[in-house]
Amino acid sequence: MCGRLFLMMLYISAFTFGGGYAMIPVIEKEMCEKHKWLKGEEILDIFAISESTPGPIAINSATFVGYRVAGVIGAACATFGVVLPSFVIISVISLVLKEFSQYQGVQYAFMGIRAGVLALVIKAFISMYKKCPKGLFSYIIIGSAFVVSTFIDIMGINVSVIYIIVACALIGLIHSVIQRKRGKDV
């Protein structure tokens, strides 16, 4: 099992450009649809935890997925598998990037990669949106977080988005406690 986890994460990391967010739909497809190692709800929770914990989402996701599938050794194998291609590629690119970055073809390739990454991030957003609970409260939180993070960015204020995530989590927790006291499902 650990060998399969390592190879799958190696494959996903090697052939998915754009980092962790671009990997989300690929990890979900491999884990939930192809191998059926995890359920859709589990993978959504894993991505939420991965986003909330310190570190890159790709590494956090691989670690959590590996742990869920095969315990501590699975977490180590999956993490090593997701890190190895990036380490090798960045090591090689750092040696030659300065030489090739001036070429128009290389610049066009990077533009194309950015467009592909954007498409993968949007797909991940849509996939996660479909699985999240929806309601007026959720839409207010989503909208508020978007407006605040955009406002902070436009104003050039140097505030970490972690504060927005923590605030949303606290607001969600308070809302859940109030709803449960009223006897309503959350």
Sequence and secondary structure as in RCSB ss.txt:
>XXXX:A:sequence
MCGRLFLMMLYISAFTFGGGYAMIPVIEKEMCEKHKWLKGEEILDIFAISESTPGPIAINSATFVGYRVAGVIGA
ACATFGVVLPSFVIISVISLVLKEFSQYQGVQYAFMGIRAGVLALVIKAFISMYKKCPKGLFSYIIIGSAFVVST
FIDIMGINVSVIYIIVACALIGLIHSVIQRKRGKDV
>XXXX:A:secstr
 HHHHHHHHHHHHHH  SSHHHHHHHHHIIIIIIS  S HHHHHHHHHHHHHSSS HHHHHHHHHHHHHHHHHHH
HHHHHHHHHHHHHHHHHHHHHHHHHTTSHHHHHHHHHHHHHHHHHHHHHHHHHHHHS  SHHHHHHHHHHHHHHH
HHHHHT    HHHHHHHHHHHHHHHHHHHHHTT   
